[in-house]
Amino acid sequence: MRTIQIIKSAFQKVENKRYHYLHKKEANSILTQIGLTRGKLSAQNRKMADDYAVDVFGSKRYAPWLYVYTLWAGVFKEGWIPDNYYGEIVVPKLQGDYGKISFNNMFTNAVFGTDKFPDLAYYVNRKWLSKNRQIMSPEMLEEFLFKNHNEIFFKLDNSLKGRGIYTFNKANFSLDKIKSLGNGVFQSRVRHHSFFENFSSEALATLRVTTVIDTNNDVSARAAYAKLGRLGETYINAKAQVIVPIELRTGVFENQGHLQNWSVLTSHPDSSVSFEHKKIPKFNEIVELCTNLHSKIPYVGCIGWDIAIDQNEELHVLEWNGFHNDIKYAEMTQGPCFADLGWENLWKERD
């Protein structure tokens, strides 16, 4: 038994070292990219980040993300949460296995009890299931899916960053193809609001809203940004998307957006439509929807919601992430977003 424990401990150390190495590599890459326009991180700011990482988070290995945030902001700010600290310390303590429920699409309606998800049916462990989780025959499923829809999406469980999304129409729909892909959800196509049509007419634009629950059990939104598609894309692809921060208080786009390589834009690269002074329709309702849904699962500390607004101004929750929902973009462009939550002290707590 002791030998097994030693082996497990050694394996965990190796994995932990690799985890921080990959984060450092990613942070350094972003630092280099934004340094092309922002210049080099000053020695003074680097030291402030190093000291803060050690004093507040207990280790200098959390400093690289603080370098990135600082260079972008032009000044060091107390309260930032490094992305690798979030993943290593915060997620296991405040999300844990319950946050992983978000990986399994079938549970969404059961958990939230809302009609805001565009789910039509599910394929789970070789079973075809209705939205209400009733078993369907393959013939019933196909007839149901295309009765009122010319085109549908099939989204694999845990299909993060635009991966694992497939488009089907009645002509190319194949049950065998679905089986080969694995568990997932069938969703109807949402046509986005004319506001987003001005930027890009093809891929469905989505809004990422990050909500948290604090020590008083109050839920609030802490960050928001839009993900806009590119010419020739049928859905948002993380490698090609345009990201634009949204001012939470007003629902207005920030003046600058970014490509995946962190290069700065003031307008959409395909349509040339400027981001400046553009106000998201129904934004207050979007924030309210996300906070209300989060209040139904208060045992998950931080959630990222992907929301779409259709042509009739109806809101749709395309997916939610209750595990590692990636806070670095929000911290870099809008942070510190979580400074009052006590996350910086979690590493000191005993499991």
Residue pairs with C-beta under 8 A, 6 or more apart in sequence:
16 88
19 84
19 87
19 88
20 61
20 84
20 88
23 64
23 65
23 83
23 84
23 87
24 61
24 64
24 84
27 64
27 65
27 67
27 68
27 83
28 64
30 68
30 262
31 41
31 64
31 67
31 68
31 71
33 261
33 262
33 263
34 68
34 71
34 72
34 262
35 41
35 71
37 263
37 264
38 71
38 72
38 74
39 71
41 67
41 70
41 71
45 67
45 70
45 71
45 75
45 76
46 67
48 70
48 76
49 63
49 66
49 67
49 70
49 76
50 60
50 63
52 63
52 66
52 76
52 78
53 59
53 60
53 61
53 62
53 63
53 66
53 82
54 60
56 344
57 82
57 85
57 89
57 344
57 347
58 347
58 348
61 84
62 82
62 84
62 85
63 82
64 82
64 84
65 80
65 82
65 83
65 84
65 85
65 328
65 331
66 76
66 80
66 82
68 328
68 332
69 77
69 80
69 331
69 332
69 335
70 76
70 77
72 332
72 333
73 332
77 335
77 336
78 336
78 339
79 335
79 336
79 338
79 339
79 340
80 331
80 335
80 336
80 339
81 90
81 327
81 331
81 335
81 336
81 337
81 338
81 343
81 344
83 326
83 327
83 328
83 331
85 347
86 324
86 327
86 343
87 324
89 343
89 346
89 347
90 301
90 302
90 343
90 346
91 99
91 323
91 324
93 301
93 346
93 349
94 300
94 301
94 302
94 343
94 346
95 300
95 301
95 302
95 322
95 323
95 324
98 297
98 299
98 300
98 322
99 300
99 322
99 323
100 322
100 323
101 107
101 111
101 297
101 300
101 322
102 108
102 303
102 319
102 320
102 321
102 322
102 323
103 157
103 158
103 323
104 157
104 158
104 183
105 119
105 122
105 155
105 157
105 183
105 184
105 185
105 319
106 122
106 124
106 129
106 133
106 183
106 185
108 117
108 119
108 185
108 320
109 117
109 119
109 131
109 132
109 133
110 133
111 296
111 297
112 293
112 296
112 297
113 296
114 293
114 317
116 289
116 293
116 315
116 316
116 317
117 187
117 316
117 317
117 318
118 187
118 188
118 190
118 316
118 318
119 131
119 185
119 186
119 187
120 131
120 144
120 145
120 149
120 152
120 185
120 186
120 187
120 188
121 128
121 129
121 130
121 131
121 136
121 141
121 144
121 145
121 185
121 186
122 128
122 129
122 130
122 131
122 133
122 183
122 184
122 185
122 186
123 129
123 154
123 178
123 179
123 182
123 183
123 184
123 186
124 183
125 183
126 179
127 135
128 135
128 136
128 137
128 138
128 140
128 141
129 135
129 136
130 136
130 144
136 144
138 175
141 175
142 173
142 175
145 152
145 173
145 186
146 152
146 169
146 170
146 173
149 188
149 189
150 169
150 170
151 167
151 168
151 169
151 189
152 167
152 168
152 169
152 186
152 187
152 188
152 189
153 165
153 166
153 167
153 168
153 186
153 187
153 188
153 189
153 235
154 165
154 166
154 167
154 168
154 178
154 181
154 184
154 185
154 186
154 187
155 164
155 165
155 166
155 184
155 185
155 187
155 319
156 163
156 164
156 165
156 181
156 182
156 183
156 184
157 182
157 183
157 184
157 185
158 164
159 165
159 184
159 319
160 321
161 238
162 235
162 236
162 237
162 238
162 239
162 241
163 238
164 181
164 184
165 235
166 177
166 181
167 234
167 235
168 174
178 184
187 318
189 204
190 204
190 308
190 310
190 316
190 318
191 204
191 310
191 311
192 204
192 205
192 308
192 309
192 310
192 311
193 205
193 281
193 309
193 310
193 311
193 313
194 311
195 278
195 280
195 281
195 309
196 205
196 226
196 228
196 309
198 271
198 273
199 205
199 228
199 242
199 268
199 271
199 273
200 228
200 229
200 230
200 231
200 242
200 268
200 270
200 271
202 229
202 231
202 232
202 233
202 234
203 228
203 229
203 230
203 233
203 234
203 235
203 236
203 237
204 229
204 235
204 236
204 308
204 318
205 226
205 227
205 228
205 229
205 236
205 308
206 226
206 227
206 236
206 306
206 307
206 308
206 318
207 224
207 225
207 226
207 227
207 246
207 280
207 286
207 306
207 307
207 308
207 309
208 223
208 224
208 225
208 226
208 227
208 304
208 305
208 306
208 307
209 221
209 223
209 224
209 286
209 287
209 290
209 304
209 305
209 307
210 221
210 222
210 223
210 224
210 302
210 303
210 304
210 305
210 325
210 327
210 330
210 337
211 219
211 220
211 221
211 222
211 290
211 291
211 294
211 302
211 303
211 305
212 219
212 220
212 222
212 301
212 302
212 303
212 338
212 341
213 219
213 294
213 295
213 298
213 300
213 301
213 302
214 220
214 340
214 341
215 341
215 342
217 298
219 291
219 294
219 295
219 298
220 291
221 248
221 287
221 290
221 291
222 248
222 330
222 337
222 338
223 245
223 248
223 327
223 330
223 334
223 335
223 337
224 245
224 246
224 248
224 287
225 243
225 244
225 245
225 246
225 329
225 330
225 333
225 334
226 243
226 244
226 246
226 253
226 280
227 236
227 241
227 242
227 243
227 306
228 236
228 241
228 242
228 243
228 244
228 257
228 268
229 235
229 236
229 237
229 240
229 241
229 242
230 237
230 240
230 241
230 242
230 269
230 270
231 270
233 240
238 260
239 260
240 260
241 259
241 260
242 257
242 258
242 259
242 265
242 268
242 269
243 257
243 258
243 259
243 260
243 329
244 253
244 254
244 256
244 257
244 258
244 275
245 253
245 254
245 256
245 257
245 330
245 333
245 334
246 252
246 253
246 254
246 280
246 283
247 253
247 254
248 287
248 334
250 279
250 283
251 279
251 280
251 283
251 284
252 277
252 278
252 279
252 280
253 275
253 276
253 277
253 278
253 279
253 280
254 275
254 333
255 266
255 275
255 276
256 264
256 265
256 266
256 275
257 264
257 265
257 266
257 268
257 275
258 264
258 265
258 333
259 265
259 269
265 275
266 274
266 275
266 276
267 273
267 274
267 275
268 275
280 286
280 309
281 309
281 313
282 309
282 313
282 315
285 315
286 307
286 309
286 315
289 307
289 315
289 317
290 303
290 305
290 307
293 305
293 317
293 320
294 300
294 303
297 303
297 322
300 322
302 322
302 325
302 327
302 338
303 320
303 321
303 322
303 325
304 320
304 321
304 325
304 326
305 317
305 319
305 320
306 317
306 318
306 319
306 320
307 315
307 316
307 317
307 318
308 315
308 316
308 318
309 315
309 316
310 316
327 337
327 338
330 337
331 337
331 338
